[in-house]
Amino acid sequence: MQVSIRKPRTQEEYEKKIKENIGVVDNMNRMVDNMLMLTRADSSHFRLHSTDVGIRELLSETCSAYSNQIIRRGIHIRSDWCHRSF
C-alpha cells in the first residue's frame, strides 16, 4: 500500500492502483487457500472424490473468467471450444 502513497496521484490513478492492490491481495488469498487445501489433503481426515469434468466447459469458463487479462495482454485464443474470440 505504501507504493500507492509515495507520490501524488490523481483520483483515477489512486482508484486504479487500489484496484490493482485488491487484485494482488485476492491472488494471495487464493494461494493461501490452495496451500491450506493441500495441507488438509495430506492429512488422513481429507478425502478426494473424483468426478467427470467437461473440458470444453472448463476451458470456456476459464476464458470468461480471465477475459479482461487476456484482452489487456493482447493474448489471442482461437478454438472450437471457446465461444468468444479474444
LUMVO-661544 format. One line per field, with one value per residue (C-alpha): x, y, z; residue number from 1. Coordinates in Angstrom, 2 decimals. Layout:
<sites>
px <- [X_...]
py <- [Y_...]
pz <- [Z_...]
num <- [NUM_...]
</sites>
This chain:
<sites>
px <- [0.00_2.93_3.64_0.22_1.05_4.70_3.86_0.91_-1.67_-4.99_-8.18_-8.30_-4.70_-5.45_-8.52_-6.56_-3.73_-6.17_-7.91_-4.53_-3.67_-7.02_-6.28_-2.89_-4.47_-7.16_-4.46_-2.57_-5.76_-6.33_-2.74_-3.16_-6.48_-4.80_-1.93_-4.40_-6.29_-3.05_-2.15_-5.56_-5.15_-2.02_-3.96_-5.85_-9.12_-9.40_-10.60_-10.62_-13.50_-13.07_-15.71_-16.14_-15.39_-16.36_-13.10_-14.84_-16.97_-13.97_-11.89_-14.77_-15.32_-11.60_-11.60_-14.55_-13.06_-9.79_-11.14_-10.03_-6.44_-6.44_-7.62_-5.37_-2.28_-3.16_-3.36_-5.22_-7.11_-8.90_-10.52_-13.71_-14.46_-14.15_-17.37_-15.65_-12.62_-10.04]
py <- [0.00_2.34_2.32_3.91_6.91_7.52_10.19_12.45_10.89_11.83_10.31_7.96_6.86_6.13_4.12_2.16_1.45_0.38_-1.99_-3.46_-3.91_-5.60_-7.98_-8.84_-9.45_-11.64_-13.70_-14.09_-15.21_-17.83_-19.05_-19.35_-21.17_-23.57_-24.20_-24.88_-27.28_-29.10_-29.29_-30.76_-33.20_-34.54_-35.28_-38.53_-36.66_-35.33_-37.43_-36.50_-37.60_-37.83_-36.54_-36.18_-32.74_-31.39_-29.97_-27.68_-26.11_-25.78_-24.07_-21.81_-20.78_-20.13_-17.92_-15.97_-15.65_-14.28_-12.38_-8.97_-10.13_-11.94_-8.83_-6.44_-8.50_-8.91_-12.69_-14.28_-17.52_-19.26_-22.63_-24.52_-24.85_-21.16_-19.37_-15.99_-14.70_-12.74]
pz <- [0.00_0.60_-3.12_-3.64_-1.45_-2.40_-4.95_-5.66_-7.96_-9.48_-8.12_-11.14_-10.56_-6.90_-7.85_-10.47_-8.01_-5.29_-7.72_-8.67_-4.99_-4.34_-7.23_-5.72_-2.31_-3.91_-5.66_-2.40_-0.64_-3.34_-2.94_0.83_0.35_-2.08_0.33_3.15_0.91_0.05_3.73_4.51_1.64_3.32_6.49_6.85_7.50_3.99_1.08_-2.56_-4.72_-8.45_-10.80_-14.52_-15.89_-19.29_-20.60_-23.10_-20.39_-18.11_-20.77_-21.78_-18.14_-17.78_-20.87_-19.50_-16.01_-17.34_-20.35_-19.04_-18.53_-21.89_-23.72_-21.75_-22.52_-26.17_-26.00_-28.89_-28.33_-31.15_-30.82_-31.50_-27.76_-26.92_-27.75_-27.73_-29.57_-27.63]
num <- [1_2_3_4_5_6_7_8_9_10_11_12_13_14_15_16_17_18_19_20_21_22_23_24_25_26_27_28_29_30_31_32_33_34_35_36_37_38_39_40_41_42_43_44_45_46_47_48_49_50_51_52_53_54_55_56_57_58_59_60_61_62_63_64_65_66_67_68_69_70_71_72_73_74_75_76_77_78_79_80_81_82_83_84_85_86]
</sites>
